[in-house]
Amino acid sequence: MTDVEIEYCVPCGFLNRASDLAEALLSAFGDDLDRVSLVTGDHGVFRVTVDGDVVFDKDEDDYDVDAITREVRDAI
């Protein structure tokens, strides 16, 4: 099974993005995931890891729920 961590910037107001992404991942892969964790951060962070490996970082990619979901699918 798989652990997904979504680290998001609290001061930036990224909670809605993080919770929307968590819902999308749980809807798509619920039975294949052990955990989807929301982790608070700052300094503009929005990063998604699967079992410790970064699959999305907003510094490198544009935020797109569908694209991130595909990256998570590839990782699991």
N, C-alpha and C positions, 0 to 999 in steps of 0.2 A: 504494500500500500504506500501511499504518497503523502508527503506533507507539503503544503503550499503556504508561503508566507508573503503577505502584502504589506510592505513598509510604506507609510505615507506621511506626508508633511502635515502636521496639525495646524500650524500657523497659516499655511497656504490654503487651508480649507479643502484638502483632498479627501476628507472622510467620505463624502458622497461617491467619489470615484472608486474608492477602495471598497465600499460596501456594495456598490453596483457590480464591480468585478467579482467580488466574493460570491454574490448571488448567482451570477452567470456561470462561474466555475462549479458551484455546487449543483446547479441545475443540469449542467452538461456532464459532470463526472462524479456526482455524489457518491456512488457506490465504489468508485476507484480511489477515493481520497480518504486518508485517515483524518486529516485536519486542514482547515483553511484558517490561518491566523492573520489578524490585523495587528500590525505593530506600529506604534506611534513613532514619529520621527520629526525632524525639522530640516532646515536648510534646503527646502524644495525637493526633498526626496520623494520618489515614487518608484519603488523597485519590487519586482515579483521574483521569488525564488521557488524552485521545486527541488526538494531534498537538498537544499543548500546551494544549488546551481542557479545563477541569475539567468532568467529567461526574458526579462524585460527591465529596462532602466530608462526612465524618461529623458535622461541626459543623452541617450543614444538613439531613441526611437520616439515616434509620435504615439500618443495615447490612443489606442483603438481596442475596444473590448474584444472584438472578433479576432483581431490579429494576436492579441495576448492569449486568448483561448486556444488558438491554433498552436502557439508556442508551448503552452502547457500540455496540450494533447500530445505533441511530439515528444515532450519530456517524460510523459508517463507511458 
